Amino acid sequence: MKILGRHLVAELSDCNSRVLNNLPELKRSLLEAARRSGALVVDSVFHRYNPQGLSGIVIIAESHLSIHTWPEYNYAAIDCFTCGTSVDPHKAIEYMKDALLCKSIKVRELNRGIPSDSDSIIAHKTEARKTPAMVHD
């Protein structure tokens, strides 16, 4: 595979249900996780479900971080997809584990990229860190 990025998929259980349902705190935490990973935040969107649960996505110049929470099960699903080598997605996941007061976590890492006969990391756009393009519908 010609590797363009890493995608961490995290299952967080035994989290604090109050934190999982607190929109301002969750948004602050996911933005801070992006910052701690070394990512450049471009935009974010969060949504509250009725009667409970939240979803959020932080768009970063290097791809995205997302979260979906189920407070009734003390569970959160987090994706952290980063391209290039300047961001450490493991730092984002570790920060979120602490922020959600999580007692149990399972993380899987996937390489994302172009299929090929051998593995190699290929260059990614470096200009994205200087001036991220913001696109809104």
C-alpha positions in Angstrom: 0.0 0.0 0.0 1.1 3.5 -0.7 0.3 4.9 2.7 -1.3 8.4 2.8 -2.4 8.3 6.4 -3.3 6.4 9.6 -6.8 5.8 10.8 -7.3 5.0 14.5 -10.6 3.4 15.4 -11.2 3.5 19.2 -13.9 1.8 21.3 -14.1 3.5 24.7 -16.3 1.9 27.4 -16.9 2.4 31.0 -16.8 6.2 30.4 -18.5 8.9 32.5 -22.0 9.3 31.2 -22.2 12.9 32.3 -19.2 13.8 30.2 -20.5 11.8 27.3 -23.7 13.9 27.3 -22.1 17.4 28.0 -21.9 19.1 24.6 -19.7 22.1 25.5 -17.2 19.8 27.4 -17.1 17.2 24.7 -16.5 19.9 22.0 -13.7 21.5 24.1 -12.1 18.1 24.6 -12.2 17.0 21.0 -10.7 20.3 19.9 -8.0 20.0 22.5 -7.3 16.4 21.4 -6.7 17.7 17.9 -4.4 20.4 19.2 -2.4 18.0 21.3 -1.9 15.6 18.4 -0.3 18.5 16.4 -3.2 18.9 14.0 -4.3 22.2 12.5 -8.1 22.6 13.2 -10.1 23.9 10.2 -13.7 23.6 11.5 -16.0 21.6 13.7 -19.7 20.5 13.9 -21.5 18.9 16.8 -25.0 17.6 17.3 -27.1 16.6 20.3 -29.5 13.7 20.0 -32.8 13.4 21.8 -33.1 12.2 24.6 -29.3 11.8 24.9 -26.0 11.2 23.0 -23.8 13.4 21.0 -21.9 13.3 17.7 -19.1 15.6 16.6 -16.5 16.0 14.0 -13.4 18.2 14.0 -12.0 18.8 10.5 -8.3 19.2 10.5 -5.9 20.1 7.7 -4.6 16.5 8.0 -8.2 14.9 7.8 -10.5 14.5 10.8 -11.4 13.4 14.3 -15.0 12.3 15.1 -16.9 11.0 18.1 -20.3 9.4 18.7 -21.5 8.9 22.3 -24.0 6.6 24.0 -24.3 7.9 27.6 -26.8 5.2 28.4 -24.1 2.6 27.8 -21.2 4.7 29.0 -19.7 4.2 25.5 -18.0 6.4 22.9 -16.7 5.6 19.4 -13.8 7.7 18.2 -12.2 7.9 14.8 -8.9 9.8 14.2 -7.7 9.9 10.6 -4.5 11.7 10.0 -2.5 12.1 6.8 1.2 12.9 6.6 3.7 12.5 9.5 3.3 15.8 11.4 0.4 14.6 13.5 0.3 11.8 16.2 -3.2 10.4 16.3 -2.3 8.3 19.4 -1.9 11.5 21.4 -5.5 12.5 20.5 -6.9 9.2 21.5 -5.0 9.1 24.8 -6.3 12.6 25.6 -9.9 11.6 24.9 -9.6 8.5 27.0 -8.6 10.8 30.0 -11.2 13.4 29.2 -14.1 10.9 29.1 -12.8 9.3 32.3 -12.6 6.0 30.3 -11.7 2.8 32.1 -11.6 0.5 29.1 -10.3 1.2 25.6 -9.6 -0.8 22.4 -7.8 0.9 19.5 -7.2 -0.5 16.1 -4.9 1.2 13.6 -5.4 1.0 9.8 -3.1 2.3 7.1 -5.1 4.2 4.5 -3.9 4.7 0.9 -3.5 3.4 -2.6 -3.2 -0.4 -3.0 0.2 -1.5 -4.3 2.4 -4.6 -4.0 4.7 -3.0 -1.4 4.2 -0.7 1.6 5.6 2.8 1.4 4.7 6.1 2.9 4.0 8.7 0.2 4.2 12.5 0.5 1.2 14.5 1.4 0.4 18.1 0.7 2.6 20.2 3.0 0.9 23.5 2.0 -2.2 22.5 3.9 -0.6 23.5 7.2 0.0 27.0 6.0 -3.4 28.0 4.6 -6.2 25.4 5.0 -9.0 25.9 2.5 -12.4 26.1 4.2 -15.2 24.8 2.1 -18.8 25.2 3.3 -22.0 24.2 1.5 
